[in-house]
């Protein structure tokens, strides 16, 4: 039994908080946490650029040097109090220490030649790095994926903390090959890290040339051409993927080999100068505007239909304009996908495209919405890997962690396909595409079947699923099976497959993870508790999970009443083991779970308390009479 008045009151309060966080244009931008890792890499990049500018005595150069110096001091001042008691730094102010961030902060202090206010600060940092195994410990953390280990060691080599022989050479000349060949070349970095491959590869080449004269000749011949490739990949805003670390690695590498005035380095520097925060720190990324907007719209759609319609109408044009309508220069992705932001550094990916398609399924389907959906569905179908799962950015790059298929991505894509499959897509006789290249119902059905087969193979023996993009810093392997399992269960629910043995094992596992206080997570978090509650609510009031849902809802209700639902946890897992948190996540996930609960258990007028077991007929969502996509 749940007190419906408290439940609906908590929902209204969380919903009001979410709606108030929209910007003046009607969508959400959110706010990512400041990052010690980002701040350290930015400081290192600025320090190396400043060192290069010392050779230029022009007034404009002197003015820029002064500005860089102020930002360097500001970044170091922010980093000092962010040190944890064990001597290390975590990615955020709520993260446990890790060797990668600590080595980058240590390099930033070394490059600036500025003494720390606390003389023992650097000694404690060095001791922490030693306890974590030093260079060998860093390599253990990332395994065979060089996407982040090589940039960290490059940063440390530029600071003189490690020898250049410890930095693996990267074959930057491979970037000169056609983009379509990249997935066949067995690159040592993931698909999004081509800029790092070029810039860091060149820095390693110039600072420690290979002994083989043929390799030296081959790579020297590729320097200018690979720089032209890098210039084409750089977005208008200057920030690669809108990410401070990746952009900083490119800038520091180019500046260290005398290329500080190269257009790529200049635009990258402008991005760093424009993205610093007032407190002297940098976030991991500029924003996740598209992602948090679609999350918010889909969360609102679980509860109050009228509010969801109003929110959707306010940002309809903006969301449609976020769709990529041309071949993307960064990954070569065809038109039709969405990235995580409306900014130029965003790249189309599976998760954001799925979220946008789910949000659009709630719109009044005029011609523009239908056209966007057709493109988006086609884009998703073309992205699906041969194993049946969906990767993040590029099909067929499955050798390294963030290029492989993921259970969370696959579940999200399946839900998006289901939402639009119901609307009657064209079904050409070929069973594949019609004359305009539009997907048929048969091709969507095949993709869905392959997706569920992939999920069945990926389910862990205990019944859980491991996601690709979200982690838990308290988990032994820094994974978050709770997030993955909740997301996959929602896909099974959408397809009416909750009686499937895989879904039953997953629900049982999820229920067992609940803590005695009613929350979920090693340290109960709003994000994880809301995700678990929403997934269990989808079980149609199965009596086996009645008490779990009741206790979870009580925990969430209390968190809203106390204001704790605004507290973020570092649930994010970004790039290669980089942590962040987003201010909107706990609010969005709370609205989604509480909204689903309110609709599920709305009582008769005379009742104040309701039983969660019976499920009332669920009203139609936002689609009045959807038009077919023909």
C-alpha positions as CSV (number, residue, x, y, z in Angstrom):
1,X,0.0,0.0,0.0
2,X,1.3,3.4,-1.0
3,X,-0.1,6.8,0.2
4,X,-1.3,8.1,-3.1
5,X,-1.3,11.7,-1.9
6,X,2.3,11.6,-0.9
7,X,3.2,9.8,-4.2
8,X,1.4,12.3,-6.4
9,X,2.8,15.2,-4.4
10,X,6.3,13.9,-4.8
11,X,5.7,13.4,-8.5
12,X,4.4,16.9,-8.9
13,X,7.3,18.4,-7.0
14,X,9.9,16.5,-9.1
15,X,8.1,17.3,-12.3
16,X,8.0,21.0,-11.4
17,X,11.7,20.9,-10.7
18,X,12.4,19.3,-14.0
19,X,10.2,21.8,-16.0
20,X,11.9,24.8,-14.2
21,X,15.3,23.6,-15.4
22,X,14.4,24.2,-19.1
23,X,16.1,27.1,-20.8
24,X,14.4,30.0,-22.5
25,X,14.2,28.0,-25.8
26,X,12.2,25.3,-24.1
27,X,14.7,22.5,-24.0
28,X,17.2,21.3,-21.4
29,X,21.0,21.8,-21.3
30,X,21.8,20.3,-17.9
31,X,25.1,20.8,-16.2
32,X,27.9,18.3,-16.2
33,X,30.2,18.1,-13.2
34,X,33.5,19.9,-13.1
35,X,36.3,17.4,-13.7
36,X,39.8,17.2,-12.2
37,X,40.8,15.2,-15.2
38,X,39.5,17.8,-17.7
39,X,41.0,20.6,-15.7
40,X,44.4,19.0,-15.5
41,X,44.6,18.3,-19.2
42,X,43.4,21.8,-20.0
43,X,46.1,23.3,-17.7
44,X,48.8,21.2,-19.4
45,X,47.7,22.2,-22.8
46,X,47.7,25.9,-21.9
47,X,51.1,25.6,-20.2
48,X,52.7,24.1,-23.3
49,X,51.1,26.7,-25.6
50,X,52.3,29.4,-23.4
51,X,55.8,28.1,-23.5
52,X,55.7,28.2,-27.3
53,X,54.4,31.8,-27.3
54,X,57.3,33.0,-25.2
55,X,59.3,33.1,-28.4
56,X,56.9,35.7,-29.8
57,X,57.3,39.2,-28.3
58,X,54.3,40.8,-30.2
59,X,51.7,42.7,-28.1
60,X,49.0,40.2,-29.1
61,X,51.1,37.3,-28.0
62,X,52.0,39.0,-24.7
63,X,48.3,39.6,-24.0
64,X,47.4,35.9,-24.7
65,X,50.3,34.8,-22.5
66,X,48.9,36.8,-19.6
67,X,45.4,35.3,-20.2
68,X,46.8,31.8,-20.3
69,X,48.7,32.4,-17.1
70,X,45.6,33.5,-15.3
71,X,43.7,30.4,-16.4
72,X,46.6,28.1,-15.4
73,X,46.7,29.6,-11.9
74,X,42.9,29.3,-11.7
75,X,43.0,25.6,-12.8
76,X,45.7,24.7,-10.3
77,X,43.9,26.6,-7.5
78,X,40.8,24.5,-8.2
79,X,42.8,21.2,-8.3
80,X,44.5,21.7,-4.9
81,X,41.4,21.2,-2.6
82,X,40.1,18.5,-4.9
83,X,42.8,16.1,-3.8
84,X,41.4,13.1,-1.9
85,X,42.8,12.0,1.5
86,X,44.7,9.1,-0.1
87,X,46.7,11.5,-2.1
88,X,45.0,10.9,-5.4
89,X,42.4,12.6,-7.5
90,X,39.1,11.3,-8.8
91,X,37.5,12.6,-12.0
92,X,34.9,14.6,-10.1
93,X,34.6,16.0,-6.6
94,X,32.5,12.9,-5.7
95,X,34.7,10.3,-7.3
96,X,37.2,8.0,-5.6
97,X,40.8,8.4,-6.6
98,X,42.2,6.7,-9.7
99,X,45.7,6.5,-11.2
100,X,44.8,8.1,-14.5
101,X,43.5,11.3,-13.1
102,X,46.2,11.5,-10.5
103,X,49.0,11.1,-13.1
104,X,47.4,13.9,-15.2
105,X,47.1,16.3,-12.3
106,X,50.7,15.5,-11.3
107,X,51.8,16.3,-14.9
108,X,49.9,19.6,-14.9
109,X,51.8,20.8,-11.8
110,X,55.1,19.7,-13.3
111,X,54.5,21.5,-16.6
112,X,53.6,24.8,-14.9
113,X,56.7,24.8,-12.7
114,X,54.5,26.3,-10.0
115,X,54.9,24.9,-6.4
116,X,51.8,23.7,-4.7
117,X,50.6,25.7,-1.8
118,X,50.9,22.5,0.3
119,X,54.5,21.2,-0.1
120,X,53.2,17.7,0.7
121,X,50.5,17.7,-2.0
122,X,52.8,16.4,-4.7
123,X,54.5,14.0,-2.4
124,X,51.2,12.4,-1.5
125,X,50.3,12.3,-5.2
126,X,53.5,10.5,-6.0
127,X,53.0,8.0,-3.2
128,X,49.5,7.3,-4.5
129,X,50.7,6.6,-8.0
130,X,53.4,4.2,-6.6
131,X,50.8,2.3,-4.6
132,X,48.7,1.9,-7.7
133,X,51.6,0.4,-9.6
134,X,52.8,3.4,-11.6
135,X,53.0,3.0,-15.4
136,X,52.3,-0.8,-15.1
137,X,49.2,0.0,-13.0
138,X,48.0,2.5,-15.6
139,X,48.4,0.0,-18.4
140,X,46.5,-2.7,-16.4
141,X,43.6,-0.3,-16.0
142,X,43.1,0.1,-19.8
143,X,44.3,-3.3,-21.0
144,X,45.0,-3.4,-24.8
145,X,43.0,-0.3,-25.5
146,X,45.5,2.5,-26.1
147,X,42.8,5.2,-26.5
148,X,43.5,6.7,-23.1
149,X,46.7,5.1,-21.7
150,X,48.8,6.6,-24.6
151,X,47.5,10.1,-24.2
152,X,48.1,10.0,-20.4
153,X,51.7,8.8,-20.9
154,X,52.2,11.4,-23.6
155,X,51.1,14.2,-21.2
156,X,53.4,12.8,-18.5
157,X,56.3,12.5,-21.1
158,X,55.8,16.2,-22.1
159,X,56.1,17.0,-18.4
160,X,59.3,15.0,-18.0
161,X,57.7,12.5,-15.6
162,X,58.2,9.5,-17.8
163,X,60.5,8.6,-20.7
164,X,59.2,8.8,-24.3
165,X,60.1,5.2,-24.7
166,X,57.1,4.4,-22.4
167,X,54.7,6.0,-24.9
168,X,53.6,3.6,-27.6
169,X,53.9,4.9,-31.1
170,X,50.6,5.4,-32.8
171,X,50.3,4.9,-36.6
172,X,49.0,8.3,-37.4
173,X,49.7,7.7,-41.1
174,X,46.7,5.3,-41.2
175,X,44.4,8.3,-40.8
176,X,45.4,9.2,-44.4
177,X,43.5,6.1,-45.7
178,X,39.8,6.5,-46.7
179,X,37.5,6.7,-43.7
180,X,35.6,3.6,-44.8
181,X,38.8,1.6,-44.4
182,X,39.3,2.5,-40.7
183,X,37.4,-0.5,-39.3
184,X,39.5,-2.9,-41.3
185,X,42.9,-1.4,-40.3
186,X,42.8,-2.7,-36.7
187,X,43.6,0.7,-35.3
188,X,44.8,0.7,-31.7
189,X,42.3,3.3,-30.6
190,X,38.5,3.4,-30.7
191,X,36.6,5.1,-33.5
192,X,36.1,8.5,-31.8
193,X,39.9,8.9,-31.1
194,X,41.2,9.5,-34.6
195,X,42.2,13.1,-33.6
196,X,44.3,11.7,-30.8
197,X,45.8,9.1,-33.1
198,X,47.0,11.8,-35.4
199,X,48.2,14.5,-32.9
200,X,49.7,12.2,-30.3
201,X,51.1,9.9,-32.9
202,X,53.0,12.9,-34.4
203,X,54.2,14.1,-31.0
204,X,55.6,10.6,-30.3
205,X,57.2,10.5,-33.8
206,X,59.0,13.9,-33.4
207,X,60.0,13.4,-29.7
208,X,61.3,9.9,-30.2
209,X,61.7,9.0,-33.9
210,X,61.6,5.3,-34.8
211,X,65.0,3.7,-35.5
212,X,63.8,2.1,-38.8
213,X,64.6,4.6,-41.6
214,X,61.8,3.3,-43.8
215,X,59.3,3.9,-41.0
216,X,60.7,7.3,-40.4
217,X,60.4,8.2,-44.1
218,X,56.9,6.8,-44.4
219,X,55.6,8.7,-41.3
220,X,57.4,11.9,-42.2
221,X,55.7,11.8,-45.6
222,X,52.3,11.4,-43.9
223,X,52.6,14.4,-41.5
224,X,51.1,17.1,-43.6
225,X,48.4,14.9,-45.1
226,X,47.3,13.5,-41.7
227,X,47.1,17.1,-40.4
228,X,44.8,18.0,-43.2
229,X,42.6,15.0,-42.2
230,X,42.7,16.3,-38.6
231,X,41.6,19.7,-39.8
232,X,38.6,18.2,-41.7
233,X,37.5,16.3,-38.6
234,X,37.6,19.4,-36.3
235,X,34.2,20.9,-35.7
236,X,33.5,24.6,-36.1
237,X,33.6,25.1,-32.3
238,X,37.1,23.7,-32.1
239,X,36.3,21.1,-29.5
240,X,36.7,17.5,-30.7
241,X,33.4,15.7,-29.4
242,X,32.9,18.9,-27.3
243,X,35.3,17.1,-24.9
244,X,37.9,19.0,-22.9
245,X,40.3,16.0,-22.5
246,X,40.4,14.9,-26.2
247,X,40.8,18.5,-27.3
248,X,43.5,19.2,-24.7
249,X,45.5,16.2,-25.8
250,X,45.4,17.3,-29.4
251,X,46.4,20.9,-28.5
252,X,49.3,20.0,-26.2
253,X,50.7,17.4,-28.7
254,X,50.7,19.8,-31.6
255,X,52.1,22.7,-29.6
256,X,54.9,20.5,-28.3
257,X,56.2,19.9,-31.9
258,X,56.1,23.6,-32.8
259,X,52.5,23.5,-34.3
260,X,50.9,25.9,-31.7
261,X,49.8,28.2,-34.5
262,X,48.4,25.4,-36.7
263,X,44.7,26.1,-37.4
264,X,43.7,22.9,-35.5
265,X,45.7,24.0,-32.4
266,X,44.4,27.5,-32.5
267,X,40.7,26.4,-32.8
268,X,41.3,23.9,-30.0
269,X,42.8,26.5,-27.8
270,X,39.8,28.8,-28.5
271,X,37.5,26.0,-27.4
272,X,39.5,25.6,-24.1
273,X,39.5,29.3,-23.5
274,X,35.7,29.6,-24.1
275,X,34.7,26.5,-22.0
276,X,36.5,27.3,-18.7
277,X,34.2,27.9,-15.8
278,X,34.2,30.8,-13.4
279,X,35.8,28.7,-10.6
280,X,38.7,27.8,-12.8
281,X,37.6,24.3,-13.7
282,X,36.6,22.5,-16.9
283,X,33.8,20.0,-17.3
284,X,34.3,16.7,-19.1
285,X,32.1,17.9,-22.0
286,X,30.3,21.1,-22.9
287,X,26.8,19.7,-22.4
288,X,24.5,16.8,-23.2
289,X,21.6,19.0,-24.4
290,X,20.0,16.5,-26.8
291,X,20.4,13.5,-24.5
292,X,18.9,15.2,-21.4
293,X,16.1,16.8,-23.4
294,X,15.0,13.4,-24.8
295,X,15.4,11.8,-21.4
296,X,13.2,14.6,-19.9
297,X,10.5,14.3,-22.6
298,X,10.3,10.6,-22.3
299,X,10.2,10.8,-18.5
300,X,7.3,13.3,-18.6
301,X,5.5,11.0,-21.0
302,X,5.3,8.3,-18.3
303,X,3.1,10.5,-16.2
304,X,1.1,13.6,-17.1
305,X,0.1,13.5,-20.7
306,X,-0.9,17.1,-20.9
307,X,2.4,18.3,-19.4
308,X,4.4,16.1,-21.8
309,X,2.5,17.4,-24.8
310,X,3.2,21.0,-23.8
311,X,6.9,20.3,-23.2
312,X,7.2,18.4,-26.5
313,X,5.6,21.2,-28.5
314,X,8.0,23.8,-27.0
315,X,11.1,22.1,-28.2
316,X,9.8,20.2,-31.3
317,X,11.6,22.3,-33.9
318,X,14.8,22.3,-31.8
319,X,14.8,18.5,-31.5
320,X,14.1,18.0,-35.2
321,X,16.9,20.5,-36.1
322,X,19.3,18.4,-34.0
323,X,19.1,15.5,-36.4
324,X,22.1,15.1,-38.6
325,X,21.0,15.6,-42.2
326,X,24.4,15.1,-43.9
327,X,27.2,12.6,-43.9
328,X,29.1,13.3,-40.7
329,X,32.8,14.2,-41.3
330,X,33.9,12.7,-38.0
331,X,32.7,9.1,-38.3
332,X,31.3,9.1,-41.9
333,X,27.8,8.4,-40.4
334,X,25.0,8.8,-42.9
335,X,22.2,11.2,-42.4
336,X,19.5,10.4,-39.9
337,X,21.2,10.1,-36.5
338,X,21.2,12.3,-33.4
339,X,24.2,13.2,-31.2
340,X,24.2,14.1,-27.6
341,X,24.2,17.9,-28.1
342,X,23.1,20.6,-30.6
343,X,26.7,21.8,-30.7
344,X,29.0,21.3,-33.6
345,X,31.3,18.8,-31.8
346,X,28.5,16.3,-31.3
347,X,28.5,13.0,-33.2
348,X,25.5,10.8,-34.1
349,X,25.2,7.7,-31.9
350,X,22.9,4.9,-31.1
351,X,21.7,6.0,-27.7
352,X,20.8,9.5,-28.6
353,X,19.1,8.5,-31.8
354,X,17.0,6.0,-29.9
355,X,16.1,8.6,-27.3
356,X,15.1,11.1,-30.0
357,X,13.0,8.5,-31.9
358,X,11.1,7.6,-28.6
359,X,10.5,11.3,-28.0
360,X,9.2,11.9,-31.5
361,X,6.9,8.9,-31.2
362,X,4.9,11.1,-28.8
363,X,4.5,14.0,-31.2
364,X,1.7,14.7,-33.5
365,X,3.1,13.1,-36.6
366,X,3.1,15.7,-39.3
367,X,5.2,15.2,-42.5
368,X,8.4,16.6,-40.9
369,X,8.2,14.2,-37.9
370,X,7.5,11.3,-40.2
371,X,10.4,12.1,-42.4
372,X,12.8,12.5,-39.4
373,X,11.6,9.1,-38.0
374,X,12.1,7.4,-41.4
375,X,15.7,8.7,-41.5
376,X,16.3,7.8,-37.9
377,X,15.0,4.3,-38.2
378,X,17.0,3.6,-41.3
379,X,20.1,5.0,-39.6
380,X,19.6,2.7,-36.6
381,X,19.1,-0.4,-38.8
382,X,22.2,0.4,-40.8
383,X,24.2,0.7,-37.5
384,X,23.3,-2.7,-36.1
385,X,26.3,-5.1,-35.8
386,X,26.4,-8.6,-37.3
387,X,26.1,-10.0,-33.7
388,X,22.6,-8.4,-33.5
389,X,23.6,-5.7,-31.0
390,X,24.0,-2.0,-31.5
391,X,27.4,-0.2,-31.0
392,X,27.8,3.5,-30.1
393,X,29.1,5.2,-33.2
394,X,30.2,2.9,-36.0
395,X,29.2,-0.5,-37.2
396,X,31.9,-3.2,-37.4
397,X,34.5,-1.6,-35.0
398,X,34.0,-4.3,-32.4
399,X,37.5,-5.0,-31.3
400,X,37.9,-2.3,-28.5
401,X,35.6,-1.6,-25.6
402,X,33.6,1.4,-26.7
403,X,33.2,0.2,-30.3
404,X,31.5,-3.1,-29.4
405,X,27.8,-3.7,-29.1
406,X,26.2,-2.9,-25.8
407,X,23.2,-4.3,-24.0
408,X,22.0,-0.9,-22.9
409,X,22.3,0.5,-26.4
410,X,20.6,-2.5,-27.9
411,X,17.7,-2.3,-25.5
412,X,17.2,1.4,-26.2
413,X,17.3,0.8,-30.0
414,X,14.8,-2.0,-29.7
415,X,12.4,0.3,-27.8
416,X,12.7,3.0,-30.5
417,X,12.0,0.5,-33.3
418,X,9.0,-0.8,-31.4
419,X,7.6,2.6,-30.9
420,X,7.6,3.3,-34.6
421,X,6.9,-0.3,-35.8
422,X,3.5,0.1,-34.4
423,X,2.8,2.9,-36.9
424,X,2.8,0.8,-40.0
425,X,6.0,1.4,-42.0
426,X,6.0,0.6,-45.7
427,X,6.4,-3.1,-46.5
428,X,7.8,-3.5,-50.0
429,X,7.6,-6.9,-51.6
430,X,11.4,-7.4,-51.4
431,X,11.1,-7.5,-47.6
432,X,14.1,-5.1,-47.3
433,X,13.8,-1.5,-48.6
434,X,11.4,0.2,-50.9
435,X,12.3,2.2,-54.0
436,X,13.2,5.2,-51.8
437,X,15.4,3.2,-49.5
438,X,12.9,3.2,-46.6
439,X,13.0,0.2,-44.3
440,X,10.2,-2.3,-44.4
441,X,8.3,-3.9,-41.5
442,X,10.0,-7.2,-42.4
443,X,13.5,-5.6,-42.1
444,X,12.6,-4.1,-38.8
445,X,11.2,-7.4,-37.5
446,X,14.5,-9.1,-38.4
447,X,16.5,-6.4,-36.7
448,X,14.3,-6.8,-33.6
449,X,14.7,-10.6,-33.5
450,X,18.5,-10.3,-33.9
451,X,18.6,-7.7,-31.1
452,X,16.8,-10.0,-28.6
453,X,19.0,-12.9,-29.6
454,X,22.0,-10.7,-28.8
455,X,20.5,-9.7,-25.4
456,X,19.9,-13.4,-24.6
457,X,23.5,-14.2,-25.2
458,X,24.7,-11.2,-23.2
459,X,22.7,-12.0,-20.1
460,X,25.0,-12.9,-17.2
461,X,24.6,-16.2,-15.3
462,X,23.0,-14.3,-12.4
463,X,20.4,-12.7,-14.6
464,X,21.8,-9.3,-15.0
465,X,23.0,-7.3,-18.0
466,X,26.2,-5.2,-18.1
467,X,25.8,-1.9,-19.9
468,X,28.5,-0.3,-22.1
469,X,28.2,3.4,-21.2
470,X,27.3,3.6,-17.6
471,X,29.3,2.4,-14.6
472,X,29.4,2.4,-10.8
473,X,32.7,3.4,-9.2
474,X,31.9,1.1,-6.2
475,X,31.6,-2.0,-8.3
476,X,34.6,-4.4,-8.4
477,X,35.0,-3.9,-12.2
478,X,33.5,-0.4,-12.3
479,X,30.4,-1.7,-14.1
480,X,26.8,-1.0,-13.4
481,X,24.7,-4.1,-14.0
482,X,21.8,-2.4,-12.2
483,X,21.6,0.2,-15.0
484,X,22.0,-2.3,-17.7
485,X,19.4,-4.7,-16.3
486,X,16.8,-2.0,-15.7
487,X,17.2,-0.7,-19.2
488,X,16.9,-4.1,-20.8
489,X,13.8,-5.0,-18.7
490,X,12.0,-1.9,-20.0
491,X,12.6,-3.2,-23.6
492,X,11.2,-6.6,-22.6
493,X,8.2,-4.8,-21.1
494,X,7.5,-2.8,-24.3
495,X,7.4,-6.0,-26.3
496,X,5.2,-7.8,-23.8
497,X,8.0,-10.3,-23.1
498,X,8.1,-10.1,-19.3
499,X,7.1,-13.7,-19.1
500,X,10.2,-14.7,-20.9
501,X,12.6,-16.6,-18.7
502,X,15.4,-14.1,-19.3
503,X,13.1,-11.2,-18.1
504,X,12.1,-13.2,-15.0
505,X,15.7,-14.0,-14.1
506,X,16.5,-10.3,-14.5
507,X,13.6,-9.1,-12.4
508,X,14.6,-11.5,-9.6
509,X,18.2,-10.3,-9.7
510,X,17.1,-6.7,-9.6
511,X,14.9,-7.3,-6.6
512,X,17.7,-9.0,-4.7
513,X,19.9,-5.9,-5.1
514,X,17.6,-3.7,-3.0
515,X,19.1,-2.5,0.2
516,X,17.4,-2.7,3.6
517,X,16.5,1.0,3.5
518,X,14.6,0.5,0.2
519,X,17.2,2.1,-2.1
520,X,19.4,0.6,-4.7
521,X,23.2,1.0,-5.2
522,X,26.3,0.2,-3.2
523,X,25.7,3.7,-1.7
524,X,22.0,4.1,-2.5
525,X,21.6,6.8,-5.2
526,X,18.5,8.5,-6.5
527,X,19.5,7.6,-10.1
528,X,19.8,3.8,-9.5
529,X,16.8,3.6,-7.2
530,X,14.6,5.3,-9.7
531,X,15.8,3.1,-12.5
532,X,15.1,-0.1,-10.5
533,X,11.7,1.1,-9.4
534,X,10.6,2.0,-12.9
535,X,11.8,-1.4,-14.2
536,X,9.9,-3.3,-11.5
537,X,6.8,-1.2,-12.0
538,X,6.7,-2.5,-15.6
539,X,6.1,-6.0,-14.3
540,X,2.3,-5.3,-14.2
541,X,2.0,-5.5,-10.5
542,X,3.6,-9.0,-10.1
543,X,3.0,-9.8,-6.5
544,X,6.5,-11.1,-6.1
545,X,7.8,-7.6,-6.4
546,X,5.0,-5.7,-4.6
547,X,7.1,-5.0,-1.5
548,X,10.2,-4.1,-3.5
549,X,8.3,-1.5,-5.4
550,X,6.5,-0.2,-2.3
551,X,9.8,0.2,-0.4
552,X,11.5,1.7,-3.4
553,X,8.7,4.2,-4.0
554,X,8.8,5.2,-0.3
555,X,12.5,5.8,-0.6
556,X,12.0,8.0,-3.7
557,X,9.1,9.9,-2.1
558,X,11.2,10.7,0.9
559,X,14.1,11.8,-1.2
560,X,11.8,14.3,-3.0
561,X,10.3,15.5,0.2
562,X,13.7,16.0,1.8
563,X,15.3,17.6,-1.4
564,X,17.8,14.7,-1.6
565,X,16.5,13.9,-5.2
566,X,18.7,16.8,-6.4
567,X,21.9,15.1,-5.3
568,X,23.9,13.6,-8.1
569,X,26.0,10.5,-8.1
570,X,28.9,9.8,-10.4
571,X,26.9,7.2,-12.4
572,X,28.3,8.3,-15.7
573,X,30.9,6.3,-17.5
574,X,32.4,8.2,-20.4
575,X,35.0,7.5,-23.0
576,X,37.6,5.2,-21.5
577,X,36.8,5.0,-17.8
578,X,36.1,8.6,-17.3
579,X,33.6,9.6,-14.7
580,X,31.1,12.4,-14.6
581,X,27.7,13.2,-13.1
582,X,24.9,15.3,-14.6
583,X,22.7,17.6,-12.5
584,X,19.5,16.5,-14.3
585,X,19.9,12.7,-14.0
586,X,18.4,12.2,-10.5
587,X,15.6,14.6,-11.3
588,X,14.8,13.0,-14.7
589,X,14.9,9.4,-13.4
590,X,12.7,10.4,-10.4
591,X,10.1,11.9,-12.6
592,X,10.1,8.9,-14.9
593,X,9.7,6.4,-12.0
594,X,7.2,8.4,-10.0
595,X,5.2,9.3,-13.1
596,X,4.9,5.6,-14.1
597,X,3.8,4.8,-10.5
598,X,1.1,7.6,-10.5
599,X,-0.4,6.4,-13.7
600,X,-0.3,2.8,-12.6
601,X,-2.0,3.3,-9.2
602,X,-4.3,6.3,-9.6
603,X,-7.1,5.5,-7.1
604,X,-10.8,5.9,-7.3
605,X,-12.0,9.4,-6.1
606,X,-13.0,8.2,-2.6
607,X,-9.7,6.3,-1.9
608,X,-6.6,7.7,-0.3
609,X,-4.4,4.6,-0.4
610,X,-4.0,2.2,-3.3
611,X,-2.8,-1.3,-3.8
612,X,0.0,-1.6,-6.4
613,X,-1.1,-5.1,-7.4
614,X,-4.1,-4.4,-9.8
615,X,-3.2,-2.5,-12.8
616,X,-5.7,0.0,-14.2
617,X,-6.1,0.2,-18.0
618,X,-3.2,2.4,-19.1
619,X,-4.3,5.4,-21.2
620,X,-3.0,5.9,-24.6
621,X,0.2,8.0,-24.7
622,X,0.5,11.1,-26.7
623,X,-0.3,9.7,-30.2
624,X,-4.0,10.4,-31.0
625,X,-4.2,8.8,-34.4
626,X,-0.7,8.3,-35.8
627,X,-0.4,8.6,-39.6
628,X,1.5,5.8,-41.4
629,X,5.0,6.6,-42.5
630,X,4.2,5.9,-46.2
